[in-house]
């Protein structure tokens, strides 16, 4: 039994929004929500500036297991997710073997069952992510996949994406398409801007993203179906998405937290922690991206958590792998640049976007909650990283907001 005392409820869909209440949880269910509850047998959770919302859901998370356990195991990854305030993560097909049939989805669900963090598997869009033949989308959907995505690989075959959208629309599934035209991006590793000229590193223009988004939106308009464009990093891309939404298209998007908080200026020392895909853009692009956070162009903010080993990062920039861990730092970085209410919306909208049952803060419902202090400020350090891999682009960055605990699946983890 758990008694959460004097917590401000942050849930725009609830009549209790921004009201301070006590919450009593018994056998995993919210038994009472009242102004004052006394229960001496309950575990008491108290904290100054205690806030509670429905559990957060990250739409783009990679671990390592199966296949790359040295990067991050499922067990360690879920601990990192809980420490970041997430009670749910969508697990990218970024392992080996990638899930492309029922058995791959079943394995991930069975291996993570009963954890305080729910795993929602994302299956391959194409077989072996080669972009030639569709994977077993319907069978994976029946097994529990929530979306289909060739992770960080753009779908070059326009007909494959068209057919995939048409096919998936029959069972209301979401197709994801990475926004980067491979031919224009070429071998570019950083954004094409003033910094790339000084650094002498192969660059790619934002045009590579914009052209891919324009094509994919047009295909979605023709084929129907639900298209999600992950980790958009250019304003022109968001403008295209906003225009499509305003005209009635069922397209959604996410932006990664690192593109909202970091710029290509950090690359001056060739620090491979900042080698990311899409690449970091310049300060003008970053400022413009932030302005779009309060429009319908951006549905979600994701950590785009990508653990990598020392061997993959402690090498020359040209040879380093792209990616950063981000589960533990996502909320603190996002809450630093937008209001807390908007931050919570951007961390929970994935339920609606991907058709996942949304939790409720309501009596007689299963508790799926994130507890946090929205005003605690600190500098992010390695001691805050639970992940086995420490390749964080956020080390030394200012954070606002502290995770106090998560409750889900009749389990709980608290940091108070």
C-alpha positions in Angstrom: 0.0 0.0 0.0 1.4 3.4 -1.0 0.2 6.8 0.1 1.3 9.8 -2.0 0.9 13.0 0.0 0.2 16.5 -1.2 0.9 15.9 -4.9 0.0 18.3 -7.6 -1.7 16.3 -10.4 -0.6 17.3 -13.9 -3.2 15.8 -16.3 -4.9 18.1 -18.7 -7.5 15.4 -19.5 -8.6 15.3 -15.8 -10.8 17.5 -13.7 -8.1 17.2 -11.1 -5.5 19.0 -13.3 -3.2 21.2 -11.2 -5.0 20.3 -8.0 -3.2 19.1 -4.9 -4.4 15.7 -3.6 -3.4 12.6 -1.6 -3.4 9.4 -3.6 -3.8 6.0 -2.0 -2.7 3.0 -4.0 -3.6 -0.5 -2.9 -2.8 -3.8 -4.8 -1.6 -1.7 -7.8 -4.9 0.3 -8.0 -5.7 3.8 -7.2 -8.1 3.3 -4.3 -8.7 6.9 -3.2 -7.9 10.5 -4.4 -8.8 13.0 -1.8 -7.7 16.3 -0.2 -6.5 14.4 2.8 -6.0 10.7 3.4 -4.7 9.0 6.6 -3.5 5.4 6.3 -0.9 4.5 8.9 -0.1 1.1 7.2 0.8 2.6 3.9 4.3 3.5 2.6 4.4 7.3 2.7 5.7 9.2 -0.2 6.3 12.9 0.6 8.4 15.5 -1.0 8.5 19.3 -1.4 7.1 20.3 -4.8 5.8 16.7 -5.4 3.9 16.5 -8.7 2.3 13.4 -10.4 1.2 12.7 -13.9 0.3 9.6 -15.9 3.3 7.5 -16.7 5.5 8.9 -19.5 6.0 7.0 -22.8 9.2 7.5 -24.9 8.6 6.8 -28.6 12.2 6.1 -29.7 14.4 4.0 -27.5 17.2 1.5 -28.4 18.9 -0.9 -26.1 21.3 -3.7 -27.2 19.8 -7.0 -26.2 19.4 -9.2 -28.1 22.6 -9.3 -30.0 24.5 -6.3 -28.5 24.2 -6.8 -24.8 27.5 -5.0 -24.3 25.7 -1.8 -25.2 22.8 -2.3 -22.8 20.8 -5.2 -21.6 17.0 -5.1 -21.4 17.2 -5.2 -17.6 19.6 -2.2 -17.4 17.7 -0.3 -20.0 14.5 -0.6 -18.1 16.1 0.7 -15.0 17.4 3.7 -16.9 13.9 4.3 -18.3 12.4 4.2 -14.8 15.1 6.6 -13.5 14.1 9.0 -16.4 10.5 8.9 -15.3 9.2 6.6 -18.0 6.7 3.8 -17.4 6.7 2.9 -21.0 9.2 2.8 -23.9 8.8 1.9 -27.6 11.8 -0.3 -28.3 13.3 0.3 -31.7 14.3 -2.6 -34.0 18.0 -1.8 -33.4 19.4 -5.1 -32.2 20.1 -8.5 -33.8 18.0 -10.2 -34.8 15.5 -7.4 -35.3 11.9 -8.4 -34.8 10.2 -9.0 -38.1 7.7 -11.7 -37.3 5.6 -12.9 -34.4 8.4 -14.7 -32.6 10.6 -11.6 -32.4 7.8 -9.6 -30.8 6.8 -12.4 -28.4 10.4 -12.7 -27.3 10.7 -9.0 -26.3 7.3 -9.0 -24.5 8.1 -12.2 -22.6 11.6 -11.0 -21.7 10.3 -7.8 -20.2 7.0 -8.9 -18.7 6.1 -7.7 -15.2 8.6 -4.8 -15.1 7.7 -1.4 -13.7 8.3 -0.1 -17.3 6.2 -1.4 -20.1 8.0 -2.3 -23.4 6.1 -1.7 -26.6 8.0 -3.3 -29.4 8.5 -1.7 -32.8 8.9 -4.2 -35.6 10.8 -4.0 -38.9 9.0 -2.4 -41.8 10.9 -4.4 -44.3 12.6 -7.8 -44.2 16.1 -7.4 -42.8 15.5 -3.6 -43.1 16.7 -3.9 -46.7 13.8 -1.9 -48.1 12.8 -4.5 -50.6 10.0 -6.6 -49.2 7.5 -5.8 -46.3 8.0 -7.7 -43.1 5.1 -9.7 -41.5 3.3 -6.5 -40.4 -0.1 -8.0 -39.6 1.3 -11.0 -37.6 3.6 -8.6 -35.6 0.7 -6.3 -34.9 -1.4 -9.2 -33.6 1.6 -10.3 -31.4 1.9 -6.8 -29.8 3.9 -4.5 -32.1 2.8 -0.9 -31.9 4.5 0.4 -35.1 6.8 -0.6 -37.9 10.1 1.1 -38.7 13.4 0.4 -40.5 15.4 2.2 -37.7 17.4 5.2 -39.0 17.1 3.9 -42.5 15.1 6.0 -45.0 12.7 4.1 -47.2 14.2 4.7 -50.6 11.6 2.5 -52.4 8.6 4.8 -52.7 6.3 2.0 -53.7 7.3 -0.1 -50.7 6.2 2.8 -48.4 3.0 3.3 -50.4 2.1 -0.4 -50.2 3.1 -0.5 -46.6 0.8 2.4 -45.7 -2.1 0.9 -47.6 -1.7 -2.5 -46.1 -1.2 -1.3 -42.5 -4.3 1.0 -42.8 -6.4 -2.2 -42.8 -5.5 -2.9 -39.2 -4.8 0.7 -38.1 -1.1 0.4 -37.7 1.5 3.2 -37.7 4.3 3.2 -40.2 7.4 5.2 -39.4 9.8 6.6 -42.1 13.2 8.1 -41.2 13.4 11.6 -42.7 16.6 11.5 -44.7 17.1 11.2 -48.4 20.1 8.8 -48.6 21.4 10.1 -51.9 21.4 13.8 -50.8 22.8 13.0 -47.4 25.6 10.9 -49.0 28.4 10.3 -46.5 27.7 13.5 -44.5 28.2 13.2 -40.8 27.4 16.8 -39.6 25.1 19.6 -40.7 26.0 21.7 -43.7 26.6 25.1 -42.1 29.3 27.5 -41.1 30.7 25.1 -38.6 31.2 22.3 -41.1 33.3 24.6 -43.3 35.7 25.3 -40.4 35.8 21.6 -39.3 36.4 20.1 -42.7 34.0 17.2 -41.9 31.7 15.8 -44.6 28.4 17.4 -44.2 24.8 16.9 -45.3 22.2 19.7 -46.0 18.9 20.0 -44.2 17.5 19.5 -47.7 18.0 15.8 -47.3 15.4 15.8 -44.6 13.0 18.2 -46.2 12.8 16.3 -49.5 12.2 12.9 -47.8 9.4 14.4 -45.6 7.7 16.0 -48.6 7.8 12.7 -50.6 6.6 10.7 -47.6 3.7 13.0 -46.8 2.6 12.9 -50.5 2.7 9.1 -50.4 0.7 9.1 -47.2 -1.9 11.4 -48.7 -2.3 9.1 -51.7 -2.2 5.8 -49.8 -4.0 6.7 -46.7 -2.8 5.1 -43.5 -1.0 6.6 -40.5 2.5 7.9 -41.1 4.8 9.0 -38.3 8.0 10.9 -39.0 10.5 10.4 -36.2 13.3 12.8 -35.0 12.6 15.7 -37.3 15.4 18.2 -37.0 14.6 21.0 -39.5 12.1 23.8 -39.5 11.2 23.3 -43.1 10.4 19.7 -42.3 8.1 20.8 -39.5 6.4 23.4 -41.8 5.6 20.6 -44.3 4.2 18.5 -41.5 2.1 21.3 -40.1 0.7 22.1 -43.6 -0.2 18.4 -44.1 -1.9 18.3 -40.7 -3.8 21.5 -41.3 -5.1 19.9 -44.6 -6.4 16.8 -42.8 -3.5 14.3 -43.3 -3.0 11.8 -40.5 0.8 12.4 -40.2 2.5 12.8 -36.9 6.1 13.7 -35.8 8.6 13.7 -33.0 11.7 15.8 -32.3 14.6 14.5 -30.3 15.6 16.3 -27.1 19.1 16.8 -28.3 18.1 18.8 -31.4 16.2 21.1 -29.1 19.0 21.7 -26.6 22.3 21.3 -28.5 23.7 22.9 -31.7 26.5 22.1 -34.2 28.7 24.6 -32.4 29.6 21.9 -29.8 31.5 20.0 -32.5 34.5 22.3 -32.4 36.6 19.7 -30.4 35.5 16.8 -32.6 33.8 15.3 -29.5 32.1 12.1 -30.8 29.4 12.3 -28.1 27.9 14.9 -30.4 27.9 12.8 -33.5 24.2 12.1 -34.0 21.8 11.1 -36.7 20.1 13.4 -37.8 23.1 15.7 -37.2 22.9 18.6 -34.8 21.8 21.8 -36.6 23.0 25.4 -36.1 21.6 27.8 -33.5 19.1 29.5 -35.8 17.6 26.1 -36.7 17.5 25.1 -33.0 15.7 28.3 -32.0 13.2 27.9 -34.7 12.5 24.3 -33.7 11.8 25.4 -30.2 9.1 27.8 -31.5 7.3 24.9 -33.1 7.0 23.0 -29.8 3.8 24.8 -29.0 2.2 24.1 -32.4 0.5 21.0 -33.8 3.6 20.3 -36.0 5.3 18.5 -33.1 3.4 15.6 -31.3 6.2 14.1 -29.3 9.6 14.8 -27.8 11.8 11.7 -27.6 15.1 10.9 -25.9 16.1 8.9 -29.0 18.2 6.9 -26.5 21.0 5.1 -28.3 23.6 3.4 -26.0 27.0 2.7 -27.6 30.2 1.2 -26.3 33.5 3.0 -25.7 34.9 1.2 -28.8 32.2 2.8 -30.9 32.7 6.3 -29.5 36.4 6.6 -28.4 37.7 6.7 -32.0 38.2 9.3 -34.7 35.1 11.3 -35.5 34.8 9.7 -39.0 34.7 6.2 -37.6 32.5 6.8 -34.5 29.0 5.6 -34.4 26.1 8.1 -34.1 23.9 8.4 -31.1 23.6 9.4 -27.4 21.9 8.0 -24.3 19.1 10.2 -23.2 16.5 8.5 -21.0 17.9 9.8 -17.8 18.3 13.4 -19.0 15.2 13.9 -21.3 12.8 15.4 -18.8 15.3 17.7 -17.1 16.4 19.1 -20.5 12.9 19.5 -21.9 11.5 21.0 -18.7 14.3 23.5 -18.9 13.0 25.0 -22.2 9.2 24.6 -22.1 6.5 24.8 -19.4 6.1 21.7 -17.2 2.6 21.2 -18.5 3.8 21.2 -22.1 6.7 19.0 -21.3 4.3 16.4 -19.8 2.1 16.6 -22.9 5.1 16.0 -25.2 6.2 13.0 -23.1 2.7 11.4 -23.0 1.2 12.1 -26.4 2.7 8.9 -27.8 -0.3 6.9 -26.3 -2.6 8.6 -28.7 -0.3 8.7 -31.7 0.4 5.0 -31.5 -3.0 3.8 -30.3 -1.8 2.6 -26.9 -4.3 2.7 -24.0 -3.8 5.9 -22.1 -3.5 5.6 -18.3 -5.8 7.7 -16.1 -5.4 9.3 -12.7 -8.8 8.1 -11.4 -10.1 6.0 -8.5 -10.5 2.3 -9.2 -8.0 2.3 -12.1 -4.6 0.6 -12.3 -1.9 3.1 -11.2 0.5 4.1 -14.0 2.2 7.2 -12.6 5.3 9.3 -12.8 6.3 11.4 -9.7 8.6 14.4 -10.1 9.7 17.7 -8.8 9.5 20.2 -11.6 11.7 23.0 -10.2 14.8 21.2 -8.9 17.8 22.5 -10.8 21.1 20.7 -11.2 23.9 20.0 -13.6 23.8 16.6 -15.4 26.8 14.4 -14.5 27.9 10.8 -15.1 26.5 9.9 -11.6 23.0 10.5 -13.0 23.5 7.9 -15.8 22.1 4.5 -15.0 22.7 3.1 -18.5 25.7 0.8 -18.9 26.9 2.9 -21.8 27.8 6.5 -20.8 27.8 8.1 -24.2 25.8 11.1 -23.1 25.7 14.4 -25.1 24.2 16.0 -22.0 27.1 15.8 -19.5 27.6 19.2 -18.0 24.2 20.6 -19.2 21.8 22.4 -16.9 18.7 20.4 -16.0 15.4 21.5 -14.4 13.2 18.8 -12.8 13.9 15.7 -10.7 12.3 12.3 -11.0 10.9 11.0 -7.7 9.5 7.7 -8.7 7.3 5.6 -11.0 4.4 3.3 -10.2 3.1 0.7 -12.8 2.2 -2.9 -13.1 1.7 -3.2 -9.4 5.3 -2.3 -8.9 7.0 0.9 -7.8 10.5 2.5 -7.8 11.1 5.6 -5.7 14.0 8.0 -5.5 12.9 10.0 -2.4 
